[in-house]
Amino acid sequence: MLAYTDDLVLSGGRVPDGTFAVLKKHLSDEEILEFTYVTALYDLHAVISKALRLEYDDVEERIVEVAAPGGASADVMGMVDRKD
């Protein structure tokens, strides 16, 4: 359902056949219709609110990239892979 939701919202409703086939294994046609409608409705409200600047927390970007400290390694997984 999460993959289906991502496709509805992030891919403009272009759901790959494989995602839809898995969804049909778990939900009836009516349940898929209801889930699609509710998900698309929430997306519609979000788009309208953003377009009309009606968001309660109107901020430029919620996530801000912070620069790494000087001299830091670009290998962020090095400590995980390290075998001491």
N, CA, C and O atoms as a CHARMM CRD file, in Angstrom:
* protein
*
  336
    1    1 MET  N      0.81500  -1.18500   0.00000 PROA 1      0.00000
    2    1 MET  CA     0.00000   0.00000   0.00000 PROA 1      0.00000
    3    1 MET  C      0.86400   1.25500   0.00000 PROA 1      0.00000
    4    1 MET  O      0.49200   2.27600  -0.57800 PROA 1      0.00000
    5    2 LEU  N      2.01600   1.16900   0.65300 PROA 2      0.00000
    6    2 LEU  CA     2.90300   2.32900   0.66200 PROA 2      0.00000
    7    2 LEU  C      3.48400   2.59800  -0.72700 PROA 2      0.00000
    8    2 LEU  O      3.58700   3.75200  -1.14400 PROA 2      0.00000
    9    3 ALA  N      3.86100   1.54700  -1.43600 PROA 3      0.00000
   10    3 ALA  CA     4.38000   1.72000  -2.79800 PROA 3      0.00000
   11    3 ALA  C      3.29300   2.29300  -3.70100 PROA 3      0.00000
   12    3 ALA  O      3.55700   3.16700  -4.52700 PROA 3      0.00000
   13    4 TYR  N      2.08100   1.79700  -3.53800 PROA 4      0.00000
   14    4 TYR  CA     0.94300   2.29600  -4.32300 PROA 4      0.00000
   15    4 TYR  C      0.70500   3.77900  -4.01300 PROA 4      0.00000
   16    4 TYR  O      0.47800   4.57800  -4.92100 PROA 4      0.00000
   17    5 THR  N      0.75900   4.13700  -2.73100 PROA 5      0.00000
   18    5 THR  CA     0.57900   5.53100  -2.33200 PROA 5      0.00000
   19    5 THR  C      1.66500   6.40600  -2.93500 PROA 5      0.00000
   20    5 THR  O      1.37500   7.48900  -3.44400 PROA 5      0.00000
   21    6 ASP  N      2.91600   5.95100  -2.88400 PROA 6      0.00000
   22    6 ASP  CA     4.01000   6.71200  -3.48900 PROA 6      0.00000
   23    6 ASP  C      3.75500   6.94100  -4.97200 PROA 6      0.00000
   24    6 ASP  O      3.95900   8.04400  -5.47800 PROA 6      0.00000
   25    7 ASP  N      3.31100   5.90100  -5.66500 PROA 7      0.00000
   26    7 ASP  CA     3.04400   6.04400  -7.09700 PROA 7      0.00000
   27    7 ASP  C      1.88600   7.00700  -7.35700 PROA 7      0.00000
   28    7 ASP  O      1.93500   7.79300  -8.30300 PROA 7      0.00000
   29    8 LEU  N      0.86400   6.95000  -6.53600 PROA 8      0.00000
   30    8 LEU  CA    -0.26500   7.86600  -6.71300 PROA 8      0.00000
   31    8 LEU  C      0.18100   9.31200  -6.54700 PROA 8      0.00000
   32    8 LEU  O     -0.15200  10.17200  -7.36300 PROA 8      0.00000
   33    9 VAL  N      0.93100   9.56900  -5.49500 PROA 9      0.00000
   34    9 VAL  CA     1.27900  10.94600  -5.15400 PROA 9      0.00000
   35    9 VAL  C      2.52400  11.43300  -5.88900 PROA 9      0.00000
   36    9 VAL  O      2.52000  12.52200  -6.46200 PROA 9      0.00000
   37   10 LEU  N      3.57600  10.63900  -5.87600 PROA 10     0.00000
   38   10 LEU  CA     4.85000  11.09600  -6.42700 PROA 10     0.00000
   39   10 LEU  C      4.98000  10.88300  -7.93100 PROA 10     0.00000
   40   10 LEU  O      5.76100  11.56800  -8.59000 PROA 10     0.00000
   41   11 SER  N      4.21900   9.93600  -8.47700 PROA 11     0.00000
   42   11 SER  CA     4.31000   9.64900  -9.91300 PROA 11     0.00000
   43   11 SER  C      3.03900  10.03900 -10.65000 PROA 11     0.00000
   44   11 SER  O      2.79600   9.59100 -11.77000 PROA 11     0.00000
   45   12 GLY  N      2.23700  10.87000 -10.01600 PROA 12     0.00000
   46   12 GLY  CA     1.03100  11.35900 -10.68400 PROA 12     0.00000
   47   12 GLY  C      0.04200  10.26100 -11.04000 PROA 12     0.00000
   48   12 GLY  O     -0.69000  10.38000 -12.02200 PROA 12     0.00000
   49   13 GLY  N      0.01400   9.19700 -10.25400 PROA 13     0.00000
   50   13 GLY  CA    -0.94200   8.12500 -10.49800 PROA 13     0.00000
   51   13 GLY  C     -0.46300   7.03900 -11.44400 PROA 13     0.00000
   52   13 GLY  O     -1.19800   6.09200 -11.72300 PROA 13     0.00000
   53   14 ARG  N      0.75500   7.16200 -11.93800 PROA 14     0.00000
   54   14 ARG  CA     1.30400   6.13400 -12.83800 PROA 14     0.00000
   55   14 ARG  C      1.80000   4.96300 -11.99300 PROA 14     0.00000
   56   14 ARG  O      2.94400   4.95400 -11.54100 PROA 14     0.00000
   57   15 VAL  N      0.93400   3.98400 -11.78700 PROA 15     0.00000
   58   15 VAL  CA     1.24300   2.84000 -10.94200 PROA 15     0.00000
   59   15 VAL  C      1.73500   1.68700 -11.81900 PROA 15     0.00000
   60   15 VAL  O      1.02300   1.27100 -12.73400 PROA 15     0.00000
   61   16 PRO  N      2.92800   1.16600 -11.56200 PROA 16     0.00000
   62   16 PRO  CA     3.42200   0.03200 -12.33900 PROA 16     0.00000
   63   16 PRO  C      2.50300  -1.18300 -12.18800 PROA 16     0.00000
   64   16 PRO  O      1.87000  -1.36800 -11.14800 PROA 16     0.00000
   65   17 ASP  N      2.43800  -1.99700 -13.22600 PROA 17     0.00000
   66   17 ASP  CA     1.58100  -3.18500 -13.21000 PROA 17     0.00000
   67   17 ASP  C      1.90100  -4.09900 -12.03200 PROA 17     0.00000
   68   17 ASP  O      0.99700  -4.67300 -11.42500 PROA 17     0.00000
   69   18 GLY  N      3.18600  -4.23500 -11.70700 PROA 18     0.00000
   70   18 GLY  CA     3.57900  -5.11300 -10.61100 PROA 18     0.00000
   71   18 GLY  C      3.04300  -4.64400  -9.26600 PROA 18     0.00000
   72   18 GLY  O      2.58800  -5.45300  -8.45700 PROA 18     0.00000
   73   19 THR  N      3.09800  -3.35100  -9.03200 PROA 19     0.00000
   74   19 THR  CA     2.57800  -2.79700  -7.77900 PROA 19     0.00000
   75   19 THR  C      1.08000  -3.03500  -7.68200 PROA 19     0.00000
   76   19 THR  O      0.56700  -3.43000  -6.63500 PROA 19     0.00000
   77   20 PHE  N      0.39000  -2.79100  -8.78200 PROA 20     0.00000
   78   20 PHE  CA    -1.06800  -2.96900  -8.78500 PROA 20     0.00000
   79   20 PHE  C     -1.43700  -4.43800  -8.60700 PROA 20     0.00000
   80   20 PHE  O     -2.41200  -4.75100  -7.92400 PROA 20     0.00000
   81   21 ALA  N     -0.67700  -5.33200  -9.20600 PROA 21     0.00000
   82   21 ALA  CA    -0.95800  -6.77300  -9.08200 PROA 21     0.00000
   83   21 ALA  C     -0.82600  -7.23400  -7.63100 PROA 21     0.00000
   84   21 ALA  O     -1.64400  -8.01700  -7.14900 PROA 21     0.00000
   85   22 VAL  N      0.19600  -6.75200  -6.94100 PROA 22     0.00000
   86   22 VAL  CA     0.36500  -7.11600  -5.53200 PROA 22     0.00000
   87   22 VAL  C     -0.77900  -6.54800  -4.69700 PROA 22     0.00000
   88   22 VAL  O     -1.27900  -7.21600  -3.79200 PROA 22     0.00000
   89   23 LEU  N     -1.19000  -5.33600  -4.99300 PROA 23     0.00000
   90   23 LEU  CA    -2.29900  -4.70900  -4.27600 PROA 23     0.00000
   91   23 LEU  C     -3.58100  -5.52000  -4.44200 PROA 23     0.00000
   92   23 LEU  O     -4.34300  -5.69200  -3.49000 PROA 23     0.00000
   93   24 LYS  N     -3.81500  -6.01900  -5.66200 PROA 24     0.00000
   94   24 LYS  CA    -5.02600  -6.79700  -5.94200 PROA 24     0.00000
   95   24 LYS  C     -5.04500  -8.13900  -5.21500 PROA 24     0.00000
   96   24 LYS  O     -6.10900  -8.72900  -5.03100 PROA 24     0.00000
   97   25 LYS  N     -3.87900  -8.62200  -4.80500 PROA 25     0.00000
   98   25 LYS  CA    -3.82300  -9.87500  -4.03700 PROA 25     0.00000
   99   25 LYS  C     -4.38700  -9.67800  -2.62900 PROA 25     0.00000
  100   25 LYS  O     -4.84900 -10.63100  -2.00100 PROA 25     0.00000
  101   26 HSD  N     -4.34800  -8.44300  -2.14000 PROA 26     0.00000
  102   26 HSD  CA    -4.71400  -8.17000  -0.75400 PROA 26     0.00000
  103   26 HSD  C     -6.01100  -7.38400  -0.59000 PROA 26     0.00000
  104   26 HSD  O     -6.63200  -7.43100   0.47100 PROA 26     0.00000
  105   27 LEU  N     -6.42200  -6.66800  -1.62600 PROA 27     0.00000
  106   27 LEU  CA    -7.60500  -5.81700  -1.52500 PROA 27     0.00000
  107   27 LEU  C     -8.59100  -6.11500  -2.64300 PROA 27     0.00000
  108   27 LEU  O     -8.19900  -6.51000  -3.74200 PROA 27     0.00000
  109   28 SER  N     -9.87100  -5.92400  -2.35600 PROA 28     0.00000
  110   28 SER  CA   -10.90300  -6.06900  -3.38200 PROA 28     0.00000
  111   28 SER  C    -10.89300  -4.83300  -4.27800 PROA 28     0.00000
  112   28 SER  O    -10.26100  -3.82700  -3.95500 PROA 28     0.00000
  113   29 ASP  N    -11.59100  -4.91500  -5.39500 PROA 29     0.00000
  114   29 ASP  CA   -11.68200  -3.76300  -6.29100 PROA 29     0.00000
  115   29 ASP  C    -12.28000  -2.55600  -5.56900 PROA 29     0.00000
  116   29 ASP  O    -11.82500  -1.42700  -5.75300 PROA 29     0.00000
  117   30 GLU  N    -13.29400  -2.79900  -4.75300 PROA 30     0.00000
  118   30 GLU  CA   -13.93400  -1.71300  -4.01700 PROA 30     0.00000
  119   30 GLU  C    -12.96600  -1.08900  -3.01200 PROA 30     0.00000
  120   30 GLU  O    -12.93200   0.13300  -2.86200 PROA 30     0.00000
  121   31 GLU  N    -12.18700  -1.91100  -2.33100 PROA 31     0.00000
  122   31 GLU  CA   -11.21200  -1.38800  -1.37100 PROA 31     0.00000
  123   31 GLU  C    -10.11600  -0.57900  -2.06000 PROA 31     0.00000
  124   31 GLU  O     -9.66200   0.43800  -1.53600 PROA 31     0.00000
  125   32 ILE  N     -9.69800  -1.03600  -3.22800 PROA 32     0.00000
  126   32 ILE  CA    -8.69100  -0.29300  -3.99500 PROA 32     0.00000
  127   32 ILE  C     -9.25900   1.05600  -4.41900 PROA 32     0.00000
  128   32 ILE  O     -8.57800   2.07800  -4.33100 PROA 32     0.00000
  129   33 LEU  N    -10.49900   1.05700  -4.87600 PROA 33     0.00000
  130   33 LEU  CA   -11.14800   2.30100  -5.28500 PROA 33     0.00000
  131   33 LEU  C    -11.23000   3.27500  -4.10800 PROA 33     0.00000
  132   33 LEU  O    -10.89200   4.45000  -4.24900 PROA 33     0.00000
  133   34 GLU  N    -11.67400   2.79300  -2.96200 PROA 34     0.00000
  134   34 GLU  CA   -11.80300   3.65500  -1.78600 PROA 34     0.00000
  135   34 GLU  C    -10.44500   4.19100  -1.33100 PROA 34     0.00000
  136   34 GLU  O    -10.31000   5.37200  -1.01400 PROA 34     0.00000
  137   35 PHE  N     -9.44600   3.31200  -1.30200 PROA 35     0.00000
  138   35 PHE  CA    -8.11300   3.72900  -0.88100 PROA 35     0.00000
  139   35 PHE  C     -7.53600   4.75900  -1.85100 PROA 35     0.00000
  140   35 PHE  O     -6.93100   5.74500  -1.43000 PROA 35     0.00000
  141   36 THR  N     -7.72600   4.52600  -3.14800 PROA 36     0.00000
  142   36 THR  CA    -7.23800   5.45000  -4.16900 PROA 36     0.00000
  143   36 THR  C     -7.91400   6.80800  -4.01800 PROA 36     0.00000
  144   36 THR  O     -7.25400   7.84500  -4.08400 PROA 36     0.00000
  145   37 TYR  N     -9.21900   6.80300  -3.81700 PROA 37     0.00000
  146   37 TYR  CA    -9.97300   8.04100  -3.68000 PROA 37     0.00000
  147   37 TYR  C     -9.49600   8.84100  -2.47400 PROA 37     0.00000
  148   37 TYR  O     -9.23300  10.03800  -2.58800 PROA 37     0.00000
  149   38 VAL  N     -9.38500   8.19100  -1.32400 PROA 38     0.00000
  150   38 VAL  CA    -8.96800   8.88000  -0.09900 PROA 38     0.00000
  151   38 VAL  C     -7.54300   9.42400  -0.24500 PROA 38     0.00000
  152   38 VAL  O     -7.26800  10.56100   0.13800 PROA 38     0.00000
  153   39 THR  N     -6.64800   8.61700  -0.79300 PROA 39     0.00000
  154   39 THR  CA    -5.25600   9.04500  -0.96400 PROA 39     0.00000
  155   39 THR  C     -5.16700  10.23900  -1.91600 PROA 39     0.00000
  156   39 THR  O     -4.47500  11.21700  -1.63300 PROA 39     0.00000
  157   40 ALA  N     -5.86600  10.15100  -3.03400 PROA 40     0.00000
  158   40 ALA  CA    -5.84900  11.24400  -4.01100 PROA 40     0.00000
  159   40 ALA  C     -6.48900  12.50600  -3.43300 PROA 40     0.00000
  160   40 ALA  O     -6.05800  13.61700  -3.74200 PROA 40     0.00000
  161   41 LEU  N     -7.50900  12.34200  -2.60100 PROA 41     0.00000
  162   41 LEU  CA    -8.16700  13.48700  -1.98000 PROA 41     0.00000
  163   41 LEU  C     -7.21400  14.20400  -1.01800 PROA 41     0.00000
  164   41 LEU  O     -7.15300  15.43300  -1.00700 PROA 41     0.00000
  165   42 TYR  N     -6.48000  13.44600  -0.21800 PROA 42     0.00000
  166   42 TYR  CA    -5.49400  14.05800   0.67300 PROA 42     0.00000
  167   42 TYR  C     -4.42700  14.79400  -0.13000 PROA 42     0.00000
  168   42 TYR  O     -4.01100  15.89100   0.24500 PROA 42     0.00000
  169   43 ASP  N     -3.98200  14.19400  -1.23600 PROA 43     0.00000
  170   43 ASP  CA    -2.98700  14.84700  -2.08200 PROA 43     0.00000
  171   43 ASP  C     -3.55600  16.13000  -2.66900 PROA 43     0.00000
  172   43 ASP  O     -2.86600  17.14800  -2.72400 PROA 43     0.00000
  173   44 LEU  N     -4.80700  16.08900  -3.10700 PROA 44     0.00000
  174   44 LEU  CA    -5.46100  17.27100  -3.65800 PROA 44     0.00000
  175   44 LEU  C     -5.49000  18.40500  -2.62900 PROA 44     0.00000
  176   44 LEU  O     -5.17600  19.55100  -2.95100 PROA 44     0.00000
  177   45 HSD  N     -5.86300  18.08200  -1.40800 PROA 45     0.00000
  178   45 HSD  CA    -5.91100  19.10000  -0.36100 PROA 45     0.00000
  179   45 HSD  C     -4.52900  19.69000  -0.10900 PROA 45     0.00000
  180   45 HSD  O     -4.39600  20.89800   0.08400 PROA 45     0.00000
  181   46 ALA  N     -3.50600  18.84900  -0.10900 PROA 46     0.00000
  182   46 ALA  CA    -2.14400  19.33100   0.11000 PROA 46     0.00000
  183   46 ALA  C     -1.71200  20.27700  -1.00900 PROA 46     0.00000
  184   46 ALA  O     -1.11700  21.32200  -0.74600 PROA 46     0.00000
  185   47 VAL  N     -2.00800  19.91400  -2.24500 PROA 47     0.00000
  186   47 VAL  CA    -1.62200  20.75000  -3.38600 PROA 47     0.00000
  187   47 VAL  C     -2.35600  22.08600  -3.34700 PROA 47     0.00000
  188   47 VAL  O     -1.74600  23.13300  -3.56000 PROA 47     0.00000
  189   48 ILE  N     -3.65400  22.06000  -3.07700 PROA 48     0.00000
  190   48 ILE  CA    -4.43000  23.29700  -3.02000 PROA 48     0.00000
  191   48 ILE  C     -3.92400  24.19600  -1.89400 PROA 48     0.00000
  192   48 ILE  O     -3.74400  25.39800  -2.08600 PROA 48     0.00000
  193   49 SER  N     -3.69700  23.60800  -0.72000 PROA 49     0.00000
  194   49 SER  CA    -3.21300  24.39400   0.41800 PROA 49     0.00000
  195   49 SER  C     -1.87000  25.04300   0.12000 PROA 49     0.00000
  196   49 SER  O     -1.63300  26.19800   0.47200 PROA 49     0.00000
  197   50 LYS  N     -0.99800  24.29000  -0.52900 PROA 50     0.00000
  198   50 LYS  CA     0.32800  24.82200  -0.85500 PROA 50     0.00000
  199   50 LYS  C      0.21500  25.92000  -1.91800 PROA 50     0.00000
  200   50 LYS  O      0.85200  26.96700  -1.80000 PROA 50     0.00000
  201   51 ALA  N     -0.59100  25.68200  -2.94900 PROA 51     0.00000
  202   51 ALA  CA    -0.73400  26.65000  -4.03800 PROA 51     0.00000
  203   51 ALA  C     -1.32000  27.97500  -3.55900 PROA 51     0.00000
  204   51 ALA  O     -0.91300  29.04300  -4.01800 PROA 51     0.00000
  205   52 LEU  N     -2.26800  27.90200  -2.64300 PROA 52     0.00000
  206   52 LEU  CA    -2.92800  29.10700  -2.14900 PROA 52     0.00000
  207   52 LEU  C     -2.27000  29.69000  -0.90400 PROA 52     0.00000
  208   52 LEU  O     -2.78100  30.62900  -0.29500 PROA 52     0.00000
  209   53 ARG  N     -1.11500  29.11000  -0.53300 PROA 53     0.00000
  210   53 ARG  CA    -0.35900  29.58200   0.63200 PROA 53     0.00000
  211   53 ARG  C     -1.21700  29.54100   1.90500 PROA 53     0.00000
  212   53 ARG  O     -1.22000  30.47800   2.70300 PROA 53     0.00000
  213   54 LEU  N     -1.94100  28.43200   2.06800 PROA 54     0.00000
  214   54 LEU  CA    -2.80500  28.27100   3.23000 PROA 54     0.00000
  215   54 LEU  C     -2.24400  27.29400   4.24600 PROA 54     0.00000
  216   54 LEU  O     -2.94500  26.88700   5.17300 PROA 54     0.00000
  217   55 GLU  N     -0.99500  26.92000   4.07900 PROA 55     0.00000
  218   55 GLU  CA    -0.39000  25.97000   5.00400 PROA 55     0.00000
  219   55 GLU  C     -0.24100  26.60800   6.37400 PROA 55     0.00000
  220   55 GLU  O      0.08800  27.78800   6.48600 PROA 55     0.00000
  221   56 TYR  N     -0.48000  25.83700   7.39700 PROA 56     0.00000
  222   56 TYR  CA    -0.32400  26.33800   8.76100 PROA 56     0.00000
  223   56 TYR  C      1.13200  26.62800   9.06300 PROA 56     0.00000
  224   56 TYR  O      1.44500  27.59600   9.75700 PROA 56     0.00000
  225   57 ASP  N      2.01200  25.80600   8.55300 PROA 57     0.00000
  226   57 ASP  CA     3.43700  25.96000   8.82700 PROA 57     0.00000
  227   57 ASP  C      4.15700  26.33000   7.54700 PROA 57     0.00000
  228   57 ASP  O      5.00100  25.57300   7.06600 PROA 57     0.00000
  229   58 ASP  N      3.84200  27.45800   7.00400 PROA 58     0.00000
  230   58 ASP  CA     4.39900  27.90200   5.72900 PROA 58     0.00000
  231   58 ASP  C      5.88400  28.23100   5.89700 PROA 58     0.00000
  232   58 ASP  O      6.25300  29.32400   6.32600 PROA 58     0.00000
  233   59 VAL  N      6.71500  27.26400   5.55000 PROA 59     0.00000
  234   59 VAL  CA     8.15900  27.42400   5.63200 PROA 59     0.00000
  235   59 VAL  C      8.75100  27.10200   4.26400 PROA 59     0.00000
  236   59 VAL  O      8.16600  26.34900   3.48500 PROA 59     0.00000
  237   60 GLU  N      9.89300  27.66600   3.98700 PROA 60     0.00000
  238   60 GLU  CA    10.54400  27.43100   2.70000 PROA 60     0.00000
  239   60 GLU  C     10.83900  25.94800   2.49300 PROA 60     0.00000
  240   60 GLU  O     10.34300  25.34400   1.54200 PROA 60     0.00000
  241   61 GLU  N     11.61800  25.37700   3.35200 PROA 61     0.00000
  242   61 GLU  CA    11.98300  23.96700   3.26800 PROA 61     0.00000
  243   61 GLU  C     12.08100  23.41800   4.67000 PROA 61     0.00000
  244   61 GLU  O     12.71600  24.02600   5.53200 PROA 61     0.00000
  245   62 ARG  N     11.46900  22.29000   4.91100 PROA 62     0.00000
  246   62 ARG  CA    11.51900  21.69400   6.23400 PROA 62     0.00000
  247   62 ARG  C     12.87800  21.03200   6.48700 PROA 62     0.00000
  248   62 ARG  O     13.35200  20.99500   7.62300 PROA 62     0.00000
  249   63 ILE  N     13.49200  20.52000   5.44100 PROA 63     0.00000
  250   63 ILE  CA    14.77400  19.83300   5.59200 PROA 63     0.00000
  251   63 ILE  C     15.87200  20.72500   5.02300 PROA 63     0.00000
  252   63 ILE  O     15.81300  21.13800   3.86500 PROA 63     0.00000
  253   64 VAL  N     16.85500  21.01000   5.83500 PROA 64     0.00000
  254   64 VAL  CA    17.97000  21.85800   5.41600 PROA 64     0.00000
  255   64 VAL  C     19.24300  21.04400   5.53500 PROA 64     0.00000
  256   64 VAL  O     19.53300  20.47500   6.58700 PROA 64     0.00000
  257   65 GLU  N     19.99900  20.99100   4.45300 PROA 65     0.00000
  258   65 GLU  CA    21.24700  20.23400   4.46500 PROA 65     0.00000
  259   65 GLU  C     22.31300  20.99200   5.24300 PROA 65     0.00000
  260   65 GLU  O     22.52100  22.18900   5.04400 PROA 65     0.00000
  261   66 VAL  N     22.97200  20.27700   6.11900 PROA 66     0.00000
  262   66 VAL  CA    24.03500  20.86300   6.93900 PROA 66     0.00000
  263   66 VAL  C     25.36400  20.31700   6.42800 PROA 66     0.00000
  264   66 VAL  O     25.51700  19.11200   6.22900 PROA 66     0.00000
  265   67 ALA  N     26.30300  21.19800   6.22300 PROA 67     0.00000
  266   67 ALA  CA    27.61500  20.77700   5.72200 PROA 67     0.00000
  267   67 ALA  C     28.33000  19.90800   6.75600 PROA 67     0.00000
  268   67 ALA  O     28.19600  20.11200   7.96200 PROA 67     0.00000
  269   68 ALA  N     29.08300  18.94700   6.25900 PROA 68     0.00000
  270   68 ALA  CA    29.86700  18.07400   7.13800 PROA 68     0.00000
  271   68 ALA  C     31.00600  18.87500   7.75500 PROA 68     0.00000
  272   68 ALA  O     31.48100  19.84300   7.16100 PROA 68     0.00000
  273   69 PRO  N     31.44000  18.48000   8.93100 PROA 69     0.00000
  274   69 PRO  CA    32.57900  19.17700   9.55300 PROA 69     0.00000
  275   69 PRO  C     33.82100  19.06100   8.67800 PROA 69     0.00000
  276   69 PRO  O     33.98500  18.08700   7.94300 PROA 69     0.00000
  277   70 GLY  N     34.67300  20.03700   8.76000 PROA 70     0.00000
  278   70 GLY  CA    35.90900  20.02300   7.99000 PROA 70     0.00000
  279   70 GLY  C     36.73600  18.78200   8.27900 PROA 70     0.00000
  280   70 GLY  O     36.87100  18.38400   9.43600 PROA 70     0.00000
  281   71 GLY  N     37.28900  18.17000   7.24700 PROA 71     0.00000
  282   71 GLY  CA    38.11900  16.98600   7.41100 PROA 71     0.00000
  283   71 GLY  C     37.33700  15.69400   7.59200 PROA 71     0.00000
  284   71 GLY  O     37.93500  14.63900   7.80200 PROA 71     0.00000
  285   72 ALA  N     36.02300  15.75600   7.51400 PROA 72     0.00000
  286   72 ALA  CA    35.20900  14.54500   7.67200 PROA 72     0.00000
  287   72 ALA  C     35.33000  13.67200   6.43400 PROA 72     0.00000
  288   72 ALA  O     35.51100  14.17700   5.32600 PROA 72     0.00000
  289   73 SER  N     35.23000  12.37600   6.62300 PROA 73     0.00000
  290   73 SER  CA    35.32300  11.44000   5.51300 PROA 73     0.00000
  291   73 SER  C     33.99400  11.37500   4.76700 PROA 73     0.00000
  292   73 SER  O     32.93200  11.46900   5.38200 PROA 73     0.00000
  293   74 ALA  N     34.04800  11.21700   3.46800 PROA 74     0.00000
  294   74 ALA  CA    32.83500  11.07000   2.66900 PROA 74     0.00000
  295   74 ALA  C     32.26800   9.66000   2.80100 PROA 74     0.00000
  296   74 ALA  O     31.14600   9.39600   2.36800 PROA 74     0.00000
  297   75 ASP  N     33.04300   8.75500   3.39700 PROA 75     0.00000
  298   75 ASP  CA    32.60700   7.37000   3.57600 PROA 75     0.00000
  299   75 ASP  C     31.77000   7.27400   4.84700 PROA 75     0.00000
  300   75 ASP  O     32.27600   6.93400   5.91700 PROA 75     0.00000
  301   76 VAL  N     30.47300   7.58000   4.71200 PROA 76     0.00000
  302   76 VAL  CA    29.60000   7.63000   5.89500 PROA 76     0.00000
  303   76 VAL  C     29.31100   6.24500   6.46600 PROA 76     0.00000
  304   76 VAL  O     28.89700   6.14000   7.62100 PROA 76     0.00000
  305   77 MET  N     29.51500   5.18600   5.69600 PROA 77     0.00000
  306   77 MET  CA    29.25800   3.83700   6.17300 PROA 77     0.00000
  307   77 MET  C     30.54700   3.14900   6.64400 PROA 77     0.00000
  308   77 MET  O     30.52700   1.96900   6.99300 PROA 77     0.00000
  309   78 GLY  N     31.65300   3.87500   6.65300 PROA 78     0.00000
  310   78 GLY  CA    32.93600   3.29700   7.04100 PROA 78     0.00000
  311   78 GLY  C     32.91900   2.65500   8.40700 PROA 78     0.00000
  312   78 GLY  O     33.48900   1.58000   8.59300 PROA 78     0.00000
  313   79 MET  N     32.27700   3.29400   9.36600 PROA 79     0.00000
  314   79 MET  CA    32.26700   2.74300  10.71600 PROA 79     0.00000
  315   79 MET  C     31.40400   1.49300  10.79600 PROA 79     0.00000
  316   79 MET  O     31.63000   0.65500  11.66800 PROA 79     0.00000
  317   80 VAL  N     30.44000   1.34500   9.92800 PROA 80     0.00000
  318   80 VAL  CA    29.60100   0.14200   9.92400 PROA 80     0.00000
  319   80 VAL  C     30.36000  -1.02100   9.31700 PROA 80     0.00000
  320   80 VAL  O     30.29400  -2.14800   9.80600 PROA 80     0.00000
  321   81 ASP  N     31.08500  -0.73100   8.23900 PROA 81     0.00000
  322   81 ASP  CA    31.82300  -1.77600   7.53500 PROA 81     0.00000
  323   81 ASP  C     33.10900  -2.18800   8.24200 PROA 81     0.00000
  324   81 ASP  O     33.64900  -3.26400   7.98400 PROA 81     0.00000
  325   82 ARG  N     33.59700  -1.32700   9.13800 PROA 82     0.00000
  326   82 ARG  CA    34.87200  -1.57800   9.81200 PROA 82     0.00000
  327   82 ARG  C     34.77500  -2.81000  10.70000 PROA 82     0.00000
  328   82 ARG  O     33.82400  -2.95900  11.46600 PROA 82     0.00000
  329   83 LYS  N     35.75400  -3.68300  10.59400 PROA 83     0.00000
  330   83 LYS  CA    35.82500  -4.89700  11.40800 PROA 83     0.00000
  331   83 LYS  C     37.01900  -4.77300  12.33300 PROA 83     0.00000
  332   83 LYS  O     38.16000  -4.97000  11.91600 PROA 83     0.00000
  333   84 ASP  N     36.75600  -4.44500  13.58900 PROA 84     0.00000
  334   84 ASP  CA    37.84300  -4.25900  14.55900 PROA 84     0.00000
  335   84 ASP  C     38.18700  -5.54800  15.24600 PROA 84     0.00000
  336   84 ASP  O     39.07900  -5.57700  16.09300 PROA 84     0.00000
